[in-house]
Amino acid sequence: MAPPTMTRIVQALQTRGFVRLKSSSKDARVTICEASPSGIAILKKARQARLNRIEELLSQKKADDIALLGKALEAIVGS
């Protein structure tokens, strides 16, 4: 990702109050971007919505299909 693109993304997140920017105490050229409390809250909400959707989708599948999916994920992840 090009730096100007990242700058626009971070500025938009900051405008919405999802991140805070602060200067690095070690290097004046560095700006540290961290999630704000509202940013953390929205991340948790989005994460829970994804988990709920996955649970909803999987609840409609047969146990054999879920087991097959588990095997496929193991193959991909390498566990």
ABEGO torsion letter per residue (X at the ends): XBAAAAAAAAAAAAAAGABBBBBBAABAABBBBBBBAAAAAAAAAAAAAAAAAAAAAAAABBAAAAAAAAAAAAAAAGX
